[in-house]
Amino acid sequence: MSDGVQSKMIRSVVRGFGAALPKRVITNRDMEAIVDTSDEWIVQRTGIRQRYVAGDDETTASLGEAAARAALANGGLTPADIDLIICATSTPDNTFPATSVNIQNRLGMSHGFAFDVQAVCTGFVYAVTTADAYIRGGLAKRVLVIGAETFSRILDWNDRTTCVLFGDGAGAIIIEATEGEGTVADRGVLTAHLRSDGSHKEKLYVDGGPSTTGTVGKLRMEGREVFKYAVGMITDVIQAAFDSTGTTADDLDWLVPHQANRRIIDGSAKKLNIDAAKVVITVDLHGNTSAASIPLALATAAGDGRIKKGDLVMLEAMGGGFTWGAVLLRW
Ligand SMILES: CC(C)(COP(=O)(O)OP(=O)(O)OC[C@H]1O[C@@H](n2cnc3c(N)ncnc32)[C@H](O)[C@@H]1OP(=O)(O)O)[C@@H](O)C(=O)NCCC(=O)NCCS
């Protein structure tokens, strides 16, 4: 991890961003026809108003490919310029090969290398941290980091306590090796803090897998239990990122949180005295898209001109495992 006050060093700087969503939108009103729920209940408890759901012709890899192509175009790059692809996903097209390798092939690439990262909703934070380590270790120069999910395929559509919460989508950024001064004024990833604790498995998991049931399984969650831990875990890692760089909530331009639940996001920002106007919210439009939610939110806020070059941006997430983490970067 880089802590920001050293001599010249390699930084992982964002060069491009992109996103992709399935064609089909399911509103809360549509959900009322599927399970015993209401728009009012969903909005009040979660802030979610709609979610996108993949059709038969859309998969994690196809959405990831579309997000990757958008990020390449945004960065003025082609697949030939990429030497590593990391895809964060818990809903791969196949148990193996990795979705990232599938995307590599879809992009017409046979050079470089690709692998997946699986840390559920914290996947994108883990993937950016991993990409940064590869770049600073000299193993890669330009990395395509993707978060792509089709959680609709692992939902129990009869369980109203979970199926209303999740959606499908993909987002991507490209980060590239750039020399920095070793201070927090540098562009690029400034610090990263990752955590996991497997003792919380039963609170949020999928009840199947290749080595246990031989099936894909469905998502199971004790929502109230997850909620109980979320704000504390999220604020701990954000505070660690501030402390290790000597920055504070006042220095921050944007908090781009994992979009699980509006109440968790608002509670975390409030506890850290982060101004609500600095928080990027997309959970109303996308629902919880797990590893895709942060890059979707980044693409939304950078795309509409809110996040600008030089802005200090905090990414944070918490999810199944539990896993949790934060990355502080200068855009
Ligand atoms: C899931 C969550 C929104 C539920 O909200 P809650 O206030 O904790 O609600 P509860 O689970 O206590 O349920 C309250 C009531 O609403 C009902 N309910 C649950 N889902 C419902 C739905 N979709 N529509 C209507 N009613 C629903 C419950 O059955 C319960 O009814 P009861 O009191 O008659 O038993 C909330 O716990 C949460 O956001 N947890 C975090 C989940 C999360 O973000 N996970 C992902 C992390 S990456």
The ligand as a Gaussian input file, in Angstrom:
#p B3LYP/6-31G(d) Opt

LIG

0 1
 C      -32.954000      -5.799000       3.635000
 C      -33.392000      -4.564000       4.419000
 C      -33.754000      -3.450000       3.433000
 C      -34.627000      -4.916000       5.209000
 O      -35.049000      -3.783000       5.959000
 P      -35.401000      -3.954000       7.497000
 O      -35.853000      -2.636000       7.957000
 O      -34.200000      -4.551000       8.167000
 O      -36.598000      -4.933000       7.430000
 P      -36.779000      -6.306000       8.197000
 O      -35.914000      -7.363000       7.599000
 O      -36.668000      -6.031000       9.661000
 O      -38.273000      -6.591000       7.822000
 C      -39.327000      -5.751000       8.243000
 C      -40.620000      -6.263000       7.650000
 O      -40.653000      -6.026000       6.251000
 C      -40.962000      -7.210000       5.564000
 N      -40.329000      -7.221000       4.262000
 C      -39.135000      -7.736000       3.920000
 N      -38.909000      -7.530000       2.608000
 C      -39.975000      -6.870000       2.128000
 C      -40.335000      -6.389000       0.862000
 N      -39.531000      -6.515000      -0.214000
 N      -41.508000      -5.746000       0.722000
 C      -42.338000      -5.580000       1.761000
 N      -42.062000      -6.047000       2.998000
 C      -40.898000      -6.672000       3.165000
 C      -40.461000      -8.310000       6.473000
 O      -41.113000      -9.529000       6.198000
 C      -40.795000      -7.771000       7.835000
 O      -42.165000      -8.021000       8.095000
 P      -42.625000      -8.480000       9.559000
 O      -42.269000      -7.316000      10.451000
 O      -44.080000      -8.666000       9.361000
 O      -41.871000      -9.708000       9.856000
 C      -32.303000      -4.080000       5.379000
 O      -32.126000      -4.996000       6.420000
 C      -31.001000      -3.856000       4.702000
 O      -30.868000      -2.962000       3.914000
 N      -29.971000      -4.664000       5.016000
 C      -28.710000      -4.580000       4.371000
 C      -28.787000      -5.403000       3.141000
 C      -27.703000      -5.115000       2.168000
 O      -27.505000      -3.987000       1.793000
 N      -27.024000      -6.161000       1.739000
 C      -26.057000      -6.103000       0.733000
 C      -24.729000      -5.784000       1.323000
 S      -23.582000      -5.806000       0.020000

